[in-house]
Amino acid sequence: MELSKTGNRQELKRGLKERHIQLIALGGSIGVGLFLGSSSAIQAAGPALLLAYLIGGIVVFCLLRALGEVAVAYPVAGSFSTYAHTFLGPLPGFLTGWTYWFMWVVTGMAEITAVGVYVNYWFPELPQWIPALAAVAIMTCVNLVEVEAYGEFEFWFALIKIIAIVLLILGGLGMIIFGVGNNGVPLGIAHLWQHGGFFPHGISGVVMALAMVLFSYVGIEVIGITAGEAKDPGKTLPAAIDKVFWRIILFYIGSLYVIMSIYPWTEIGSVGSPFVSVFEKLGVDNAAGIMNFVVLSAALSSCNSGVFSTGRMLYTLAAQGEAPAFLRKLNDSQVPVNGVLVSAACLTAGVALNYFIPAKVFTYVTSIGTFSCLWVWATIVIVQTKFRRSLPPAEAAKLAYPMPWYPVSGIFCLMMLGLVAVVMSQDPDTLLALIIGPLWLLGLTLSYFFWRRL
């Protein structure tokens, strides 16, 4: 299969603007986990979690630069699935495409189920399946209209999260430096070392937290999927990727720095979200309700990206002859209508199954999603390495957006992903993903050869 420099998916409309791409990239790196799940990571590493996020940010930056190098050269909708198909072979492309599709379906199932819980905060008598179903229906309609609609929704969803984080950082700095909300007595930053030191659990605590840190960035690779529908991918993709690292430093490390400076890390998480605790200390009325709205928007954002990504991935697989041909159909807005509808139907079925199947079965399913992240990210780095090696030195020197520090940066990424796999093997809950994941790939491989015989 050959790729053209302008992409092999010209049927899709290039309607995503630079501001869309930038906020999609940023929104993909800020999930519900930062607002609700940061407590467990803090308990694992203490204040040294800041170092874990710095390392994780570097890994993600290198990963995105690896994806960006190939995506700018070949801006196609299928992104890493298409690249794997081209540079590694049809089987890796098949495995990567379907694994990524399944990862987003599982993620979407969890996020949509969470939507019902968040809405119940305001409407406790409302059955959870109603807002969950409504979320799927709304996001499906958004993704069927035109790609600009998806971009606009992601822009505003990301903006809500960013505003919440910026307000937390500014308010927290006011408490630390000027004593705002503390009767004018500055709080300072002594909590960062007063309770067992900056490394209360040693370097091992940082390593153990690294898995949680990296998985908090799941979804950031969606920027690669947008390449096939970006108006000017040669300009918009580099601009978005280059800014992601510094924004991760600001939003993740900045917010956690403020939280762990204001409260002893040993007490964080004992009563709800640390974000809520800070806003309440600042005297914000109904802080819990405000943060519930923020995490609801984060969950809807994830659902929106899930419908977008899975629809495009099915479209790509169909175009490569690795999925039924009807999934390549486009509507009048040049959107892969059948891919979107099939993915949305799977999300809806998943929400229903979540209520009926045993919890253990659902745990097995979600563990595949965890493994999928490692597989897709490792594939991105390997594809970039294969792509670079395929170029004569003169062409490699002319790359529009080369991966920095190649090949050291790619080796670093793969080593960190390997380290995460080792950390996962030490925890019975995450060890399951390392057992079920390879079985999933084996099943997909058998499906691939069966499909080829049809």
Beta strands, then each sheet from edge to edge (+ up, - down):
end
